[in-house]
């Protein structure tokens, strides 16, 4: 007695393969949507952080200046902060930060340590001066106040940095032209102990220095734009997934009706 072989219908095989492809499509789409939404949320958080930074700068510029001494210096988390300092400039240990532009003109920022009471010094960005177009190493004559002086300014965590190749002049004896300001390198070159902040001096320009300070670029609109792109991509993936899923489901129904 022989048993008849039962064959599997090609329509059933085709329907099963179609179902597997549909499940794989949905799984990949869900992972892609989750990733795009996560990246959009990250960009949104970055924008919120930058907005908080802008609000912090607004508050610092409106606040009354705080008088600082060598024994009472703010931690980086409290900066920016309007401050008043009293001390003596150490002009012999000044640093001229190169390649700083104002209205398209190249020049220097003049950073000079202000010796406070005790052994502490604070680096003061006194302002900008144009560079000599004929000799970039020639330093313009600026006033050098002597004796005790009181200055006001905005204390920030560091001076903006530029792309630097090599040591950028930081191995030269002071006063010198440097590309960027580094606290450890300055202490090694000057023999001074400096606070981990820079005061952007405000006030008159009787000393021949221009004091026009720009806020750090936060890029809030850029982060919002990136967030919109990621959210749009996640919506597009969802719509395409729905479209192809409906097509696959209809094709599966057509296959079953043909059995």
Number of C-alpha atoms within 10 A of each C-alpha: 3 4 5 6 6 6 6 8 10 11 16 14 12 13 20 13 12 17 15 11 14 19 12 12 14 17 12 13 18 16 10 16 20 13 14 21 20 16 18 24 18 16 21 19 15 19 22 15 14 18 15 12 15 17 12 15 20 12 14 19 15 10 12 12 16 14 13 15 18 18 11 8 14 18 11 14 7 12 16 22 24 25 21 19 22 18 19 18 23 17 17 12 19 22 27 24 24 21 18 20 15 15 5 7 12 17 22 25 24 20 26 23 29 26 22 19 13 9 11 17 23 26 27 25 25 23 20 23 24 19 20 13 11 7 8 15 12 11 16 13 9 12 10 11 12 10 9 12 12 10 17 19 22 23 26 19 17 16 19 10 12 13 7 10 7 7 12 16 15 20 13 12 12 17 16 18 23 22 23 21 21 14 17 12 13 21 12 12 16 17 10 16 17 21 17 19 22 24 28 24 22 18 11 10 11 9 13 14 18 18 18 12 13 6 8 10 8 15 13 17 11 13 20 19 16 18 24 17 16 22 19 15 17 22 15 13 17 16 12 12 18 14 11 14 17 13 13 17 15 12 14 20 12 13 17 13 9 8 9
